[in-house]
Amino acid sequence: MTIRAKSSLWGASLAVCLAVLPGQWASAQVPLDQPLDQRSAQRLDRMEKALKEIRAIVFQGRETGAPVVIQPADTQGQLGQISDRMSSLEQNLAKLTGELEVMRHDLDQTRQETADLRAANSLLKAQIVDLQTAAPKPAPPPLEPAPSAAGAPAGDATSAFAAAKAALAAGDMASAEAGFRDYVDRYGDTANGPEARYDLGRTLLARRAWAEAATADIGAIRGWPRTRWAPDAVLDLSRALVTLNKPADACETLGELDRRYPKAGPLVAKRAADLRLQAKCG
């Protein structure tokens, strides 16, 4: 360590010593033969403690060669920061408390309004029951001839088939099923009978009536008709058979699909391949 560095170290030590001493140096001096009072003894202890710390710092700097920096503790500044933070927390807590009180008031008001609505609803129900009990019951309307299930006049096969088709196109599966079932029962031997059975099978598949759907599709493809919907009817039959846990029958039906309708198209071929995987056809 150089002479200049040593001087700096001892200068810093001296500054610390002076900082430890109370305001006036003369007031801290006492004669050697006079016993120290308690306050003077405490001052002397603090001075000795500070000197020991400075000595340790100086020796450490001498060993490491690092400059010695002595910074006084900013205790007052830290206390000020803590005080500011506490004030901020208190303000936030007061704000949250106010918001909580507002929410509690709104909740109580909502509960009261709900109770009032329930009471009013119960009163209205009681009034309705009283009115229904006191009012005379109207006479039932006269019976009229009922149309067919699909909404077509009895005996008109063309209108019945068209009405069922319209219900199917609109997504009204319940009306479509009733219409096609009625058509098959009354006009199953006509030219539109096989297609009506195919469409009936579609409505049955929609509500997962697998066995009934398979029966309808078997009736639709009897004789392997050359129509645009025939390959789809074969696929629907195969799907129903797979779901009914009859994979061998499904594979046999899919084999007939290839032989009977070799030009069915790529979409039919894709659906057939998926069904073969489900049925684990060889």
C-alpha positions, 0 to 999 in steps of 0.5 A: 500500500502506498503512502498516499493510500495510507493517508487516505485510510487514516484520514477516513478513520479520523473523520469517522472518529470525529463523527462519533464524538458528540457535538463539543469535544471539550465537554467529553473530556474528563480528568484521569483521576475523576471517575466516569459517570454513566453517560461518559462511560457510554460515550467512551464505549461507543468511541472504542467500538467505532475505533475497532470497526475503523481499525478492522476496515483499515487492516482489511484494506491493507490486506486486499489493496482495495480503497476504503470507503466509509459511508454514514448510514442514512437511517433518517432517510430510510425511516422517511421512505418507510413512513411514506410507504406506510402512508400510501398503504393506509390511503389504499386501504381506506380506498378499498374499504370505501369500495367494499362498503359500496359493494356491500350496500349494492349487494344488500339492495340487490338481495332486497329487490330479489326478495321483492320480485319473488314475493310479487311472482308468488302473488301473480301465480296465486292470482293466475290459479284463482282466475283459472279456477273461476273461469269456465272451461271453453268447449273443445273445438269440433274435430276436423279431418286430419291430414297425412303425417307430412301435411299432404291430403290423403290419397295424394302421393306426390304431395305427401312425398314433396312435403316429407322432402321439404321437411327433411331439407329444412332439418325438421327430422321429426316431421320428415320421419313421420312423413316418409314413414306414412308414405312408405306405409301407404305408397311403398310400392310406387316409383318413389317408394325406394327413395322414401325408404332411403330418406326414412333411413336417414332420419332414423340414423339422425336419432340413432335408431340403428336397427330401424335404419338398417331395415329401411336401407335394405328396403331401399337398395333391394334390386340394387337400383341405378339411382344417384342416392343408391351408393349413399344408401349402401354406406348408411346400411354399412354404418348401421351394421358396424354400430350394431356390432355386425362387422362381417355383414358390413364388410360384405355390404361394402364389397357389394358397393364396389361391384354394384357402383364402381363409379360412385365417386371419390367421396363415396370411396372415402366414406367406404374406406373409413367404414372398412377401417371401423369394421376391420375388413380384410 
